[in-house]
Amino acid sequence: MDPLSDVLSLLKPHSHLSAGFDAGGEWSIRFSDQHDTIKCYAVVSGGCWLSVEGVSEPVRLEAGDCFVLPSGRPFRLASDMALAPVDAKTVFPPRRPGGVVTVNDGGGLFLAGSRFAVRGNHAGILLRMLPPIVHIRRQSEQAALRWSVERMMQEMHEQQPGGYLIAQHLAHMMLVQALRLHLEKGLNGGSGWFAALADRQLCAAITAIHTNPAHRWTLRELAGRAGMSRSIFALKFKEMTGETVMEYLARWRMLLAGDRLENSGEPVSTIALSLGYESESAFSTAFKRVMGCTPRQYGHGRKMPAPVSVNGSDAGPRHLNHLNS
């Protein structure tokens, strides 16, 4: 698989709710506690403002726009950013797949989309590899998502047998399509793993790591894949992602190991060998350095300390938080 598919596969997103939101008049709603949650929506009609925690400027959303909030940060939707927000828990009822939540009799804004929860002790690390906002607004880009949105709305309203499963698969398509389009645009001036993935040279090196994580990669080899000198490649990778390429290699190996420890039942020695480690002890030392606990503690589901951070932020594992909003 490609690196983006690899990361989304480890996150194991599953749709808890495909629904609509119909708002009218003046309103402002804050969605807090979004840990381990990805939201993916399309503006069917009307418009509103979107503000995401940690992002300096709000984003204006208009009819036809699609947006994804992959990082699980709190956010706010509003007709006017000057209005004091109310908490989403006071507006949204318990989960009802295919339902439409109406505010002020609706008519001003209609959103359709889905909310995903993600699984795994490593979800916090992986979510922070994705951008805080993906905003799709060009007509040529919207066309790639329009069919999924329209079909999802049809499934929501008709409630035919199997409709919930179809809506769930359509929501997954929206998520991947939106992230793919965001990559295709290029992220000029951005930083982080996703921005590195949008860079042709750095992406070549990242893809090589993901294709064969057990290989004993050297800086020279990876720089060669990127078509750059070692020094320039090392500097650009560190500036873009906040970590060295060798740190990234070690962390990606441990994320793969963590997934298998949680889900495969394989012995630690087998996982260690498959990821290029000659001994279980060497693997265990590397795993604890990156993930903050031993492989056996991780595999038994014990509460672990925060692993090595991404770009200096706390990227520790979190427990799933199933929200109604």
C-alpha positions as a Python dict, from the first residue, in 0.01 Angstrom:
ca = {
    (1, 'M'): (0, 0, 0),
    (2, 'D'): (95, 368, -18),
    (3, 'P'): (182, 568, 301),
    (4, 'L'): (-159, 737, 332),
    (5, 'S'): (-338, 402, 300),
    (6, 'D'): (-97, 255, 555),
    (7, 'V'): (-177, 522, 814),
    (8, 'L'): (-555, 508, 760),
    (9, 'S'): (-544, 128, 779),
    (10, 'L'): (-369, 141, 1117),
    (11, 'L'): (-626, 394, 1240),
    (12, 'K'): (-905, 153, 1141),
    (13, 'P'): (-1169, 427, 1104),
    (14, 'H'): (-1523, 302, 1149),
    (15, 'S'): (-1827, 521, 1099),
    (16, 'H'): (-2040, 575, 1407),
    (17, 'L'): (-2278, 815, 1241),
    (18, 'S'): (-2372, 925, 891),
    (19, 'A'): (-2620, 1207, 928),
    (20, 'G'): (-2723, 1560, 838),
    (21, 'F'): (-2727, 1899, 1011),
    (22, 'D'): (-2986, 2163, 913),
    (23, 'A'): (-2944, 2505, 1078),
    (24, 'G'): (-3124, 2837, 1033),
    (25, 'G'): (-3109, 3187, 1181),
    (26, 'E'): (-2824, 3283, 1414),
    (27, 'W'): (-2634, 3003, 1581),
    (28, 'S'): (-2291, 2899, 1710),
    (29, 'I'): (-2204, 2548, 1830),
    (30, 'R'): (-1881, 2422, 1988),
    (31, 'F'): (-1781, 2057, 1948),
    (32, 'S'): (-1542, 1966, 2229),
    (33, 'D'): (-1377, 1639, 2331),
    (34, 'Q'): (-1319, 1512, 1980),
    (35, 'H'): (-1041, 1273, 2082),
    (36, 'D'): (-989, 980, 1845),
    (37, 'T'): (-1252, 1115, 1606),
    (38, 'I'): (-1235, 1210, 1238),
    (39, 'K'): (-1517, 1418, 1088),
    (40, 'C'): (-1586, 1439, 716),
    (41, 'Y'): (-1868, 1661, 583),
    (42, 'A'): (-1997, 1833, 271),
    (43, 'V'): (-2191, 2161, 261),
    (44, 'V'): (-2502, 2077, 59),
    (45, 'S'): (-2655, 2426, 81),
    (46, 'G'): (-2598, 2757, 258),
    (47, 'G'): (-2278, 2852, 437),
    (48, 'C'): (-2116, 2898, 777),
    (49, 'W'): (-1786, 2956, 956),
    (50, 'L'): (-1553, 2683, 1083),
    (51, 'S'): (-1295, 2742, 1355),
    (52, 'V'): (-1055, 2467, 1471),
    (53, 'E'): (-855, 2480, 1794),
    (54, 'G'): (-492, 2566, 1721),
    (55, 'V'): (-565, 2714, 1378),
    (56, 'S'): (-535, 3093, 1383),
    (57, 'E'): (-802, 3192, 1129),
    (58, 'P'): (-1158, 3063, 1083),
    (59, 'V'): (-1254, 2914, 746),
    (60, 'R'): (-1560, 3019, 546),
    (61, 'L'): (-1760, 2723, 414),
    (62, 'E'): (-1998, 2761, 120),
    (63, 'A'): (-2232, 2530, -71),
    (64, 'G'): (-2033, 2261, -252),
    (65, 'D'): (-1739, 2273, -10),
    (66, 'C'): (-1618, 1959, 163),
    (67, 'F'): (-1412, 1955, 479),
    (68, 'V'): (-1237, 1694, 688),
    (69, 'L'): (-1119, 1737, 1047),
    (70, 'P'): (-873, 1449, 1084),
    (71, 'S'): (-680, 1544, 1397),
    (72, 'G'): (-955, 1515, 1660),
    (73, 'R'): (-924, 1877, 1776),
    (74, 'P'): (-1219, 2069, 1924),
    (75, 'F'): (-1390, 2295, 1670),
    (76, 'R'): (-1677, 2540, 1626),
    (77, 'L'): (-1938, 2591, 1354),
    (78, 'A'): (-2128, 2920, 1347),
    (79, 'S'): (-2338, 3150, 1133),
    (80, 'D'): (-2143, 3437, 1295),
    (81, 'M'): (-1814, 3393, 1482),
    (82, 'A'): (-1906, 3684, 1711),
    (83, 'L'): (-2184, 3477, 1870),
    (84, 'A'): (-2119, 3298, 2198),
    (85, 'P'): (-2118, 2922, 2129),
    (86, 'V'): (-2334, 2660, 2296),
    (87, 'D'): (-2204, 2309, 2359),
    (88, 'A'): (-2297, 2053, 2095),
    (89, 'K'): (-2417, 1813, 2363),
    (90, 'T'): (-2709, 2047, 2431),
    (91, 'V'): (-2812, 2044, 2064),
    (92, 'F'): (-2748, 1694, 1935),
    (93, 'P'): (-2959, 1398, 2054),
    (94, 'P'): (-2820, 1048, 2107),
    (95, 'R'): (-2675, 891, 1793),
    (96, 'R'): (-2931, 807, 1528),
    (97, 'P'): (-2779, 685, 1199),
    (98, 'G'): (-2927, 860, 900),
    (99, 'G'): (-3100, 1128, 1107),
    (100, 'V'): (-3099, 1503, 1054),
    (101, 'V'): (-3047, 1744, 1345),
    (102, 'T'): (-3236, 2073, 1300),
    (103, 'V'): (-3151, 2405, 1467),
    (104, 'N'): (-3384, 2708, 1455),
    (105, 'D'): (-3615, 2532, 1206),
    (106, 'G'): (-3327, 2493, 959),
    (107, 'G'): (-3312, 2641, 611),
    (108, 'G'): (-2982, 2831, 631),
    (109, 'L'): (-2719, 2557, 619),
    (110, 'F'): (-2733, 2186, 541),
    (111, 'L'): (-2435, 1957, 605),
    (112, 'A'): (-2415, 1588, 520),
    (113, 'G'): (-2138, 1356, 623),
    (114, 'S'): (-2001, 1115, 876),
    (115, 'R'): (-1808, 1089, 1199),
    (116, 'F'): (-1546, 819, 1242),
    (117, 'A'): (-1402, 676, 1559),
    (118, 'V'): (-1057, 521, 1536),
    (119, 'R'): (-916, 224, 1722),
    (120, 'G'): (-587, 140, 1885),
    (121, 'N'): (-343, 253, 2151),
    (122, 'H'): (-147, 437, 1882),
    (123, 'A'): (-442, 643, 1749),
    (124, 'G'): (-316, 966, 1905),
    (125, 'I'): (19, 942, 1725),
    (126, 'L'): (-139, 864, 1389),
    (127, 'L'): (-405, 1137, 1404),
    (128, 'R'): (-134, 1397, 1461),
    (129, 'M'): (25, 1293, 1134),
    (130, 'L'): (-281, 1431, 952),
    (131, 'P'): (-361, 1802, 894),
    (132, 'P'): (-601, 1987, 1131),
    (133, 'I'): (-828, 2095, 843),
    (134, 'V'): (-875, 1968, 490),
    (135, 'H'): (-1089, 2218, 295),
    (136, 'I'): (-1199, 2122, -58),
    (137, 'R'): (-1353, 2417, -240),
    (138, 'R'): (-1250, 2418, -607),
    (139, 'Q'): (-1526, 2294, -839),
    (140, 'S'): (-1295, 2048, -1011),
    (141, 'E'): (-1211, 1894, -672),
    (142, 'Q'): (-1570, 1898, -547),
    (143, 'A'): (-1681, 1693, -847),
    (144, 'A'): (-1477, 1397, -723),
    (145, 'L'): (-1676, 1400, -397),
    (146, 'R'): (-2020, 1505, -519),
    (147, 'W'): (-2139, 1158, -618),
    (148, 'S'): (-2048, 1013, -276),
    (149, 'V'): (-2230, 1295, -96),
    (150, 'E'): (-2544, 1273, -311),
    (151, 'R'): (-2561, 895, -279),
    (152, 'M'): (-2510, 919, 98),
    (153, 'M'): (-2801, 1163, 126),
    (154, 'Q'): (-3016, 925, -78),
    (155, 'E'): (-2933, 636, 152),
    (156, 'M'): (-3001, 852, 460),
    (157, 'H'): (-3346, 954, 340),
    (158, 'E'): (-3469, 629, 182),
    (159, 'Q'): (-3353, 398, 464),
    (160, 'Q'): (-3351, 89, 241),
    (161, 'P'): (-3219, -248, 364),
    (162, 'G'): (-2841, -232, 383),
    (163, 'G'): (-2848, 147, 360),
    (164, 'Y'): (-2643, 202, 675),
    (165, 'L'): (-2359, -16, 543),
    (166, 'I'): (-2363, 162, 205),
    (167, 'A'): (-2353, 502, 380),
    (168, 'Q'): (-2058, 383, 588),
    (169, 'H'): (-1859, 279, 280),
    (170, 'L'): (-1946, 607, 107),
    (171, 'A'): (-1818, 797, 411),
    (172, 'H'): (-1489, 608, 390),
    (173, 'M'): (-1465, 704, 22),
    (174, 'M'): (-1524, 1070, 111),
    (175, 'L'): (-1249, 1060, 371),
    (176, 'V'): (-988, 908, 139),
    (177, 'Q'): (-1089, 1124, -158),
    (178, 'A'): (-1067, 1445, 46),
    (179, 'L'): (-722, 1359, 185),
    (180, 'R'): (-603, 1257, -161),
    (181, 'L'): (-721, 1587, -313),
    (182, 'H'): (-551, 1776, -31),
    (183, 'L'): (-225, 1602, -119),
    (184, 'E'): (-265, 1673, -489),
    (185, 'K'): (-295, 2046, -422),
    (186, 'G'): (46, 2052, -260),
    (187, 'L'): (93, 2214, 79),
    (188, 'N'): (314, 2513, 10),
    (189, 'G'): (472, 2638, 328),
    (190, 'G'): (320, 2360, 539),
    (191, 'S'): (497, 2131, 781),
    (192, 'G'): (439, 1792, 937),
    (193, 'W'): (415, 1439, 799),
    (194, 'F'): (126, 1515, 564),
    (195, 'A'): (310, 1810, 415),
    (196, 'A'): (615, 1586, 365),
    (197, 'L'): (391, 1339, 184),
    (198, 'A'): (287, 1618, -54),
    (199, 'D'): (654, 1684, -133),
    (200, 'R'): (758, 1461, -426),
    (201, 'Q'): (1114, 1403, -304),
    (202, 'L'): (1033, 1337, 62),
    (203, 'C'): (736, 1123, -36),
    (204, 'A'): (969, 895, -235),
    (205, 'A'): (1174, 829, 79),
    (206, 'I'): (866, 782, 300),
    (207, 'T'): (718, 541, 45),
    (208, 'A'): (1040, 338, 44),
    (209, 'I'): (1024, 305, 423),
    (210, 'H'): (660, 199, 415),
    (211, 'T'): (719, -48, 132),
    (212, 'N'): (997, -229, 320),
    (213, 'P'): (1011, -123, 686),
    (214, 'A'): (1234, -419, 780),
    (215, 'H'): (1515, -313, 544),
    (216, 'R'): (1826, -172, 709),
    (217, 'W'): (1783, 170, 555),
    (218, 'T'): (2072, 413, 562),
    (219, 'L'): (2059, 789, 522),
    (220, 'R'): (2249, 750, 194),
    (221, 'E'): (1991, 506, 52),
    (222, 'L'): (1692, 718, 149),
    (223, 'A'): (1852, 1034, 18),
    (224, 'G'): (1911, 848, -307),
    (225, 'R'): (1541, 756, -325),
    (226, 'A'): (1461, 1125, -279),
    (227, 'G'): (1715, 1227, -544),
    (228, 'M'): (1898, 1455, -300),
    (229, 'S'): (2233, 1478, -127),
    (230, 'R'): (2246, 1329, 223),
    (231, 'S'): (2292, 1662, 398),
    (232, 'I'): (2017, 1847, 212),
    (233, 'F'): (1776, 1553, 246),
    (234, 'A'): (1842, 1515, 619),
    (235, 'L'): (1791, 1889, 678),
    (236, 'K'): (1473, 1910, 469),
    (237, 'F'): (1318, 1603, 631),
    (238, 'K'): (1390, 1731, 983),
    (239, 'E'): (1261, 2081, 903),
    (240, 'M'): (943, 1945, 745),
    (241, 'T'): (849, 1671, 993),
    (242, 'G'): (1021, 1775, 1316),
    (243, 'E'): (1217, 1450, 1340),
    (244, 'T'): (1506, 1282, 1160),
    (245, 'V'): (1434, 1025, 892),
    (246, 'M'): (1585, 754, 1113),
    (247, 'E'): (1357, 855, 1399),
    (248, 'Y'): (1064, 831, 1159),
    (249, 'L'): (1176, 486, 1043),
    (250, 'A'): (1199, 362, 1402),
    (251, 'R'): (861, 512, 1493),
    (252, 'W'): (686, 365, 1189),
    (253, 'R'): (827, 21, 1270),
    (254, 'M'): (697, 51, 1626),
    (255, 'L'): (352, 161, 1507),
    (256, 'L'): (337, -149, 1287),
    (257, 'A'): (455, -359, 1579),
    (258, 'G'): (196, -204, 1811),
    (259, 'D'): (-84, -288, 1571),
    (260, 'R'): (28, -650, 1551),
    (261, 'L'): (73, -675, 1929),
    (262, 'E'): (-286, -558, 1974),
    (263, 'N'): (-448, -762, 1699),
    (264, 'S'): (-244, -1056, 1570),
    (265, 'G'): (-153, -1271, 1870),
    (266, 'E'): (196, -1320, 1724),
    (267, 'P'): (486, -1366, 1970),
    (268, 'V'): (715, -1069, 2023),
    (269, 'S'): (1010, -1261, 1876),
    (270, 'T'): (826, -1311, 1544),
    (271, 'I'): (727, -945, 1519),
    (272, 'A'): (1082, -835, 1603),
    (273, 'L'): (1235, -1053, 1330),
    (274, 'S'): (982, -942, 1067),
    (275, 'L'): (1070, -576, 1130),
    (276, 'G'): (1444, -623, 1088),
    (277, 'Y'): (1557, -673, 1449),
    (278, 'E'): (1806, -954, 1510),
    (279, 'S'): (1699, -1014, 1869),
    (280, 'E'): (1389, -973, 2081),
    (281, 'S'): (1585, -771, 2337),
    (282, 'A'): (1699, -516, 2076),
    (283, 'F'): (1343, -483, 1951),
    (284, 'S'): (1204, -445, 2305),
    (285, 'T'): (1456, -171, 2384),
    (286, 'A'): (1363, 19, 2068),
    (287, 'F'): (991, -31, 2131),
    (288, 'K'): (1007, 105, 2486),
    (289, 'R'): (1213, 405, 2372),
    (290, 'V'): (955, 500, 2110),
    (291, 'M'): (624, 384, 2262),
    (292, 'G'): (699, 439, 2631),
    (293, 'C'): (630, 83, 2748),
    (294, 'T'): (742, -273, 2682),
    (295, 'P'): (589, -475, 2397),
    (296, 'R'): (417, -709, 2641),
    (297, 'Q'): (263, -421, 2835),
    (298, 'Y'): (136, -278, 2509),
    (299, 'G'): (-2, -611, 2391),
    (300, 'H'): (-186, -666, 2719),
    (301, 'G'): (-364, -331, 2685),
    (302, 'R'): (-224, -173, 3000),
    (303, 'K'): (-240, 206, 3027),
    (304, 'M'): (84, 327, 2874),
    (305, 'P'): (281, 650, 2921),
    (306, 'A'): (301, 892, 2629),
    (307, 'P'): (534, 776, 2350),
    (308, 'V'): (785, 996, 2174),
    (309, 'S'): (600, 1304, 2054),
    (310, 'V'): (548, 1426, 1699),
    (311, 'N'): (673, 1782, 1642),
    (312, 'G'): (702, 1824, 2018),
    (313, 'S'): (331, 1771, 2089),
    (314, 'D'): (186, 1510, 2320),
    (315, 'A'): (112, 1219, 2089),
    (316, 'G'): (18, 972, 2357),
    (317, 'P'): (-246, 702, 2318),
    (318, 'R'): (-597, 788, 2423),
    (319, 'H'): (-904, 585, 2505),
    (320, 'L'): (-1194, 595, 2260),
    (321, 'N'): (-1454, 853, 2347),
    (322, 'H'): (-1789, 782, 2180),
    (323, 'L'): (-1970, 1114, 2156),
    (324, 'N'): (-2320, 1202, 2056),
    (325, 'S'): (-2217, 1526, 1886),
}
